[in-house]
Amino acid sequence: MPEFYLGSNLVSALYLGNQEICASYLGSTQVYDGCGFIPVVVTLSVTNNIAGPSAGYSIGGDTTGSQRSGEPLVGTYSFSTTVSLNSGYEWVSGPSISNASGTFPASNQTVFTTLSGEVQLTATNKTVTLNVVDNVNDPGVSHTLSGNLTGATATGLPGTAYSFTTTLNINSEWTGTITPSTTQTISGTIPSTNDTVTITFNGTLTENQYVVNHAYDTSGVTGTQYSSPVSSVSGANADVISSSGSQVTGYAGAAWNFVTSGLAANSGYQWTSGPTLSPTSPRAVSISGGQSTPSTVTTFVSGTVSQIPPPPALYYVDISPSPGSCGDAQTSAYWWADPNGVGGSGSEAYNIAPSGTQVYADASYGSYYSTAGTYSVTQPGTGDDYTQYISNTGIVGIDQAC
């Protein structure tokens, strides 16, 4: 028998697929003899007894027409046929597969594999999806949604009951009407195809507004000779809608300062104490919300307004031109508030002004403007002569007796 080598390895069997090759020739010369017998062939026939739609499954592996070959009455054969479900189907029973196998017969023969079972379409779950339509103004600010929201689903076999409930929650500080209602439920049974159902909210919400007034209680003030207190607003935040002096309109969260001005004493009067504000100005104010009526904040004013006493009478002292020496002629005068009053005739002072005193140009407290220097003066009450230094603005310096 010719021998066949693959490299240095002796080939003892040669197959083409499942078919054993018994002889191989190169031209007319046999180069391989691997059987020593004439093989028989068995051919597969698949008997399909599966009930139900044929689209529900696929047959694989060895199918009708597949073959095996081998030594008759000695060699054995087997076939392997498979069945798999296709998408959307399920087994009612089975599958059962009786694969053909056995010993090669004496001559070529057909063998049988039998398939049995039953398939049917799978009952498929369907989905109902919720869509919530919010037609109400300022979502997330004026209101929020809770419960089942857009994208919520109910999944099950057709005919299964479902229910969605959604609530629109109106935030504090907002009011209005929602239709058909703030809580809505939609229910039914799952249909044979996927579906979308809708809950819709309609309406308008308005943010609550509050008014705060600034008032004053002046019962703690003694005297009436002063201007009324006046309010203004500073430091208002974005929740303040409008302001007009002593009145502010705003939403909850508004904050600002009431600033007080005015309270000036009338001409000829003065505050001898105060004015004192309680609370002090600027006064921080805010709206916390929940107020049902306009609110008033009160600032209390206390103090005393009194008439300014008249200034003391001025009296004159004659002086010489500057520079002056003892005995120089005294051709002008300065005026000062001599506590001893008249020392000579008319409005003449009794004493000369002491060092450090402010002197004036006339009896009406006119400003003194003259050359700074030394002047000759006579003390009216005693007739004694002196020299005095007087600045150009009327501040008396050192005096010297003559």
FENNOR-V486967 format. One record per run of one state. SS is the DSSP state (H for helix, E for strand, - for the rest). FROM is the first residue (numbers start at 1). TO is the last residue. If there is no record, write none. Layout:
SS	FROM	TO
SS	FROM	TO
//
This chain:
-	1	4
E	5	6
-	7	8
E	9	10
-	11	13
E	14	16
-	17	18
E	19	21
-	22	22
E	23	26
-	27	28
E	29	33
-	34	39
E	40	51
-	52	53
H	54	56
E	57	61
-	62	66
E	67	70
-	71	75
E	76	78
-	79	80
E	81	85
-	86	88
E	89	98
-	99	100
E	101	103
-	104	108
E	109	121
-	122	125
E	126	136
-	137	138
E	139	139
-	140	142
E	143	147
-	148	152
E	153	156
-	157	160
E	161	170
-	171	173
E	174	179
-	180	182
E	183	189
-	190	194
E	195	207
-	208	209
E	210	222
-	223	225
E	226	226
-	227	228
E	229	234
-	235	239
E	240	243
-	244	246
E	247	250
-	251	254
E	255	262
-	263	264
E	265	265
-	266	268
E	269	278
-	279	282
E	283	286
-	287	294
E	295	307
-	308	314
E	315	319
-	320	331
E	332	336
-	337	341
E	342	342
-	343	347
E	348	349
-	350	357
E	358	358
-	359	359
E	360	360
-	361	372
E	373	378
-	379	384
E	385	390
-	391	394
E	395	401
-	402	402
//
